[in-house]
């Protein structure tokens, strides 16, 4: 029974963590939007400093590069894990898994090269 529970728990914890982070961000953004809506209904003006103080930040023009590098590093970690296990099936399986973050990371870096560097920095 323990042989089955450990892999199930291992694979179930990752979606649970992602769900918790997404739910927290959604709850926080919803609270900020409700506050901004209440301020506009009262007739108050919302300055850029107020928006910045509430935690709403403009997206950095280097965000795609950062995300791409992190995903490529994650792919390299999967490749390295497969090599460290040193079994043919492990290398093949982890290399296949590593292709997903590698290609997505390469796409993000490509977006940064072709689009992100050319757009001006947003100003609040």
N, C-alpha and C positions, 0 to 999 in steps of 0.2 A: 504493500500500500504506500509506503514511504517513497518507493521508487517512482511512483506516479505523481505524488503530490508536489515533490520538489520541482520538476519541470513545469507543472501547471502553475505553481506559485511564481516561478521565475518569469514565465511569459505573461502572466496576468498582472504583475506589478507594473510593468512598463505602461500599458494603456491606462492603468489606474492613476499613475503619476501624471501622465499627459492630461487626462480628464480633470484632475484636481487643479492643475495650473491653468488650463483653459477656463474652467468654471470660476476660479478666483479672478482672472483678468476680466471676464465678462461681467462679473458682479461689480468690480471696481469701476469699469467703464460705464456701466449702467447708472451707478450712483453719481458719477461725475456729470453725466448727461442729464440726469434728473435735477441736479443742482443748477446746471446752466439753464435748463428750461424754467425752473422756478425763478431764477434771477431775471430772465427775459420777461416772464409774465408779470413781475413786479415793476418792470420798466427800468431796471438798472442797466447801465451800459457795461458791457464786458470788454475789458481792455486786454491787449495781448499779454500784459503782465499777470492778469488774473488767470488767463488760460494756462500760462506757463507755471504759475503757482499751483494749479490744480493737477499738474503732472502730465499735461498734454504736451508732448514734445514733437517737433517736426522730425520726420524721418531723415536720418543722415544720408548724404549722398554716397557714403561708403558702406552702407548697411548691406548691400548685396555682396560686396567684396568680403566683408566679415563673415556673413552667413556661408558663402561659398568656401572660404578657407576652412571654416569649422567642419563643414560637411566632407570636404576632401580629407581633412585630418581624421575624421571618423572612419572614412573608407580605408585609409592607410592603417588605422588601428585594427580593423577587421582583417586586412591582408596579413599584418604582422602576427595576429593571433593564430591565423591558419598556418603560417609558417612555423610558429613556435610549437604548435601541437604536433606537427611533422607527420601527419597521416594524410594519405592521398585524398580520402573522402573529406577530411576536415579542410584541407587547402581548397579543394574544389567548391565545397559548400560555402565557406566563409568568403571566398573570392566572389562567388555569385551574389552573396548578400552585400558585399562591399561595393558592387557595381551601382547599386541604387543611390547611395549618398555621393559616390564619386561623380556620376553623371549629373545629378541634381546640383551638386556643388560647382561642377564645370559650367552648367547653365547659368548659375548665379554670377560666377566670375565673368562669363561672357556678357551677361546683361550689364554688369558694372563697366566692362570695357567699352561696349558699344553705345550704352544709353546713360548710365549713371554718372560718368565723369563729365558729360556734356551738359547736364541739366544744372541750372543755378541752385545754390543752397537756399532753401526756403527761409523766409524771414518772418518772425512773429512780432 
